[in-house]
Amino acid sequence: MDSLLTLHPADRGQRLLDLMLFCRKSCKELAHWSELTVEEFLCLGLLHVHPPSSVKELSRNLGVNASQTSRILRSLEENGLIVRSLNVADRRVEDVALTPRGLRSVEKLFEHAEPVASQMAALARSVFAEPGDGQMMPERRASPG
């Protein structure tokens, strides 16, 4: 199989764009299913994979500023999904962790997300496949407008 880098730049760009749009759409659908914003959904996932996290780490990993992170955490805390506490080693640092309810929610989210993740993996494989090598090509979509 040839590398994605050997494709014509327009084809390479289209394949990557298809994958990115599918990932974005899937994240939005999963967040909507869970009645969360995309940022809240991603924050819970980060806390599940890297517990506990500082507010600063979450902000950096989510790619949002401190004000946005504060708003995300306030919403999750009001819904009983996270708890904040002062870091034992450095009381200037606020740690964030999932509550038992938050953990159950994340586990349900991940269970619901498994089929979507399989679709993403298949699409990613097709992005890197060359026509004629037996891999399905992603559908071309009209650009959002």
C-alpha positions as CSV (number, residue, x, y, z in Angstrom):
1,M,0.0,0.0,0.0
2,D,1.3,3.4,-1.0
3,S,1.7,6.1,1.6
4,L,-0.9,8.9,1.9
5,L,2.0,11.2,1.1
6,T,2.4,9.7,-2.4
7,L,-1.1,10.8,-3.4
8,H,-1.8,14.0,-5.4
9,P,-2.2,16.8,-2.8
10,A,-5.8,17.4,-3.7
11,D,-6.7,13.7,-3.1
12,R,-4.7,13.6,0.1
13,G,-6.4,16.7,1.3
14,Q,-9.9,15.4,0.4
15,R,-9.2,12.1,2.3
16,L,-8.0,13.9,5.3
17,L,-10.8,16.4,5.2
18,D,-13.4,13.5,5.0
19,L,-11.8,11.9,8.1
20,M,-11.7,15.2,10.1
21,L,-15.3,16.0,9.2
22,F,-16.5,12.5,10.2
23,C,-14.6,12.8,13.5
24,R,-16.1,16.2,14.3
25,K,-19.6,15.0,13.4
26,S,-19.2,11.9,15.5
27,C,-18.1,13.9,18.5
28,K,-21.0,16.2,18.2
29,E,-23.5,13.3,17.9
30,L,-22.0,11.5,20.9
31,A,-22.1,14.7,23.0
32,H,-25.7,15.3,21.9
33,W,-26.6,11.7,22.8
34,S,-25.1,12.2,26.3
35,E,-26.8,15.7,26.7
36,L,-23.4,17.3,27.0
37,T,-21.5,19.9,25.0
38,V,-18.6,18.5,22.9
39,E,-16.2,20.1,25.4
40,E,-17.9,18.6,28.4
41,F,-17.9,15.2,26.7
42,L,-14.2,15.5,25.9
43,C,-13.4,16.7,29.4
44,L,-15.1,13.6,31.0
45,G,-13.2,11.4,28.6
46,L,-9.9,13.1,29.6
47,L,-10.7,12.7,33.3
48,H,-11.4,9.0,32.8
49,V,-8.2,8.4,31.0
50,H,-5.9,10.7,33.1
51,P,-7.4,10.9,36.6
52,P,-7.2,13.3,38.4
53,S,-6.2,16.3,36.4
54,S,-5.4,19.8,37.3
55,V,-7.6,22.6,35.8
56,K,-4.5,23.8,33.9
57,E,-3.9,20.3,32.4
58,L,-7.5,20.0,31.3
59,S,-7.4,23.5,29.8
60,R,-4.3,22.6,27.8
61,N,-5.6,19.2,26.7
62,L,-9.0,20.6,25.7
63,G,-7.4,23.5,23.8
64,V,-9.5,26.1,25.5
65,N,-8.7,29.0,27.7
66,A,-9.1,29.1,31.5
67,S,-12.4,30.9,31.4
68,Q,-13.9,28.3,29.0
69,T,-12.5,25.5,31.2
70,S,-14.0,27.1,34.3
71,R,-17.4,27.2,32.6
72,I,-17.1,23.5,31.4
73,L,-16.2,22.4,34.9
74,R,-18.9,24.4,36.6
75,S,-21.5,22.7,34.4
76,L,-20.1,19.2,35.0
77,E,-19.9,19.9,38.8
78,E,-23.5,21.2,38.9
79,N,-24.6,17.9,37.2
80,G,-22.7,15.9,39.8
81,L,-20.2,14.4,37.3
82,I,-17.0,15.9,38.7
83,V,-15.6,17.1,42.0
84,R,-12.9,19.7,42.5
85,S,-10.3,19.7,45.3
86,L,-7.1,21.4,46.3
87,N,-4.0,19.5,45.4
88,V,-2.4,18.0,48.5
89,A,1.2,18.7,47.4
90,D,0.5,22.3,46.0
91,R,-2.6,24.0,47.5
92,R,-2.4,26.6,44.6
93,V,-3.5,23.8,42.2
94,E,-7.0,22.7,41.9
95,D,-7.5,19.0,40.9
96,V,-10.5,17.6,39.1
97,A,-11.8,14.1,39.3
98,L,-14.9,12.1,38.2
99,T,-17.5,11.3,40.8
100,P,-19.0,7.8,40.9
101,R,-21.9,9.2,38.8
102,G,-19.4,10.8,36.4
103,L,-17.5,7.5,36.1
104,R,-20.8,5.6,35.3
105,S,-21.7,8.3,32.7
106,V,-18.3,8.0,31.0
107,E,-18.5,4.2,30.9
108,K,-21.9,4.5,29.2
109,L,-20.5,7.1,26.8
110,F,-17.6,4.9,25.9
111,E,-19.8,1.8,25.4
112,H,-22.1,3.9,23.1
113,A,-19.1,5.2,21.3
114,E,-17.5,1.8,20.4
115,P,-19.4,1.4,17.1
116,V,-18.6,4.9,16.1
117,A,-14.9,4.3,17.0
118,S,-14.9,1.3,14.7
119,Q,-16.3,3.4,11.9
120,M,-13.6,6.0,12.5
121,A,-10.9,3.3,12.4
122,A,-12.3,1.9,9.1
123,L,-12.4,5.4,7.6
124,A,-8.9,6.2,8.8
125,R,-7.7,3.0,7.1
126,S,-9.4,4.0,3.9
127,V,-7.9,7.4,4.1
128,F,-4.4,5.8,3.9
129,A,-5.4,3.2,1.3
130,E,-4.8,3.6,-2.4
131,P,-7.6,3.0,-4.9
132,G,-7.7,-0.6,-6.1
133,D,-6.1,-2.1,-3.0
134,G,-9.4,-3.5,-1.7
135,Q,-10.1,-0.8,0.8
136,M,-13.3,1.1,0.7
137,M,-13.0,4.8,-0.1
138,P,-14.8,7.4,2.1
139,E,-17.9,9.0,0.6
140,R,-17.3,12.5,-0.8
141,R,-19.5,15.1,0.9
142,A,-20.5,18.5,-0.1
143,S,-18.7,21.0,2.0
144,P,-20.8,22.6,4.7
145,G,-22.1,25.9,3.7
